[in-house]
Amino acid sequence: MTMRTIEATATVADDGTLTVRVPSDMPPGQLRVLLVIDARPDDEGTDFLADLPVIHVASWPADLSMRREEMYDDSGR
């Protein structure tokens, strides 16, 4: 069997038992799995980019030059 990535919602019981439903085409028996616990499972749909800092600028300077010759030295780097 090839490796697959399945995203699912799991339920953890008071005794620590984890229950997850997998697609019906998964073969029965023991499988090797990797478990990643999302620290914020109730935040589904949250825009994680909103946590990044934002730098507000009015506009590019009128005399800004983006010419290659002015950005790099003679070797072109």
Contact map, one row per residue, 1 for C-alpha under 8 A:
11100000000000000000000000000000000000000000000000000000000000000000000000000
11110000000000000000000000000000000000000000000000000000000000000000000000000
11111000000000000000000000000000000000000000000000000000000000000000000000000
01111100000000000000000000000000000000000000000000000000000000000000000000000
00111110000000000000000000000000000000000000000000000000000000000000000000000
00011111000000000000010000000000000000000000000000000000000000000000000000000
00001111100000000000000000000000000000000000000000000000000000000000000000000
00000111110000000001110000000000000000000000000000000000000000000000000000000
00000011111000000001000000000000000000000000000000000000000000000000000000000
00000001111100000111100000000000000000000000000000000000000000000000000000000
00000000111110000111000000000000000000000000000000000000000000000000000000000
00000000011111111110000000000000000000000000000000000000000000000000000000000
00000000001111111100000000000000000000000000000000000000000000000000000000000
00000000000111111000000000000000000000000000000000000000000000000000000000000
00000000000111111000000000000000000000000000000000000000000000000000000000000
00000000000111111100000000000000000000000000000000000000000000000000000000000
00000000000111111110000000000000000000000000000000000000000000000000000000000
00000000011110011111000000000000000000000000000000000000000000000000000000000
00000000011100001111100000000000000000000000000000000000000000000000000000000
00000001111000000111110000000000000000000000000000000000000000000000000000000
00000001010000000011111000000000000000000000000000000000000000000000000000000
00000101000000000001111101000000000000000000000000000000000000000000000000000
00000000000000000000111111000000000000000000000000000000000000000000000000000
00000000000000000000011111100000000000000000000000000000000000000000000000000
00000000000000000000001111100000000000000000000000000000000000000000000000000
00000000000000000000011111110000000000000000000000000000000000000000000000000
00000000000000000000000111111000000000000000000000000000000000000000000000000
00000000000000000000000001111100000000000000000000000000000000000000000000000
00000000000000000000000000111110000000000000000000000000000000000000000000000
00000000000000000000000000011111000000000000000000000000000000000000000000000
00000000000000000000000000001111100000000000000000000000000000000000000000000
00000000000000000000000000000111110000000000000000000000000000000000000000000
00000000000000000000000000000011111000000000000000000000000000000000000000000
00000000000000000000000000000001111100000000000000000000000000000000000000000
00000000000000000000000000000000111110000000000000000000000000000000000000000
00000000000000000000000000000000011111000000000000000000000000000000000000000
00000000000000000000000000000000001111100000000000000000000000000000000000000
00000000000000000000000000000000000111111000000000000000000000000000000000000
00000000000000000000000000000000000011111000000000000000000000000000000000000
00000000000000000000000000000000000001111110000000000000000000000000000000000
00000000000000000000000000000000000001111111000000000000000000000000000000000
00000000000000000000000000000000000000011111000000000000000000000000000000000
00000000000000000000000000000000000000011111110000000000000000000000000000000
00000000000000000000000000000000000000001111110000000000000000000000000000000
00000000000000000000000000000000000000000011111000000000000000000000000000000
00000000000000000000000000000000000000000011111100000000000000000000000000000
00000000000000000000000000000000000000000000111111100000000000000000000000000
00000000000000000000000000000000000000000000011111110000000000000000000000000
00000000000000000000000000000000000000000000001111110000000000000000000000000
00000000000000000000000000000000000000000000001111111000000000000000000000000
00000000000000000000000000000000000000000000001111111000000000000000000000000
00000000000000000000000000000000000000000000000111111100000000000000000000000
00000000000000000000000000000000000000000000000001111110000000000000000000000
00000000000000000000000000000000000000000000000000011111000000000000000000000
00000000000000000000000000000000000000000000000000001111100000000000000000000
00000000000000000000000000000000000000000000000000000111110000000000000000000
00000000000000000000000000000000000000000000000000000011111100000000000000000
00000000000000000000000000000000000000000000000000000001111100000000000000000
00000000000000000000000000000000000000000000000000000000111110000000000000000
00000000000000000000000000000000000000000000000000000000111111010000000000000
00000000000000000000000000000000000000000000000000000000001111110000000000000
00000000000000000000000000000000000000000000000000000000000111110000000000000
00000000000000000000000000000000000000000000000000000000000011111000000000000
00000000000000000000000000000000000000000000000000000000000111111100000000000
00000000000000000000000000000000000000000000000000000000000000111110010000000
00000000000000000000000000000000000000000000000000000000000000011111011000000
00000000000000000000000000000000000000000000000000000000000000001111111000000
00000000000000000000000000000000000000000000000000000000000000000111111100010
00000000000000000000000000000000000000000000000000000000000000000011111111010
00000000000000000000000000000000000000000000000000000000000000001111111110000
00000000000000000000000000000000000000000000000000000000000000000111111110000
00000000000000000000000000000000000000000000000000000000000000000001111111111
00000000000000000000000000000000000000000000000000000000000000000000111111111
00000000000000000000000000000000000000000000000000000000000000000000100111111
00000000000000000000000000000000000000000000000000000000000000000000000111111
00000000000000000000000000000000000000000000000000000000000000000001100111111
00000000000000000000000000000000000000000000000000000000000000000000000111111
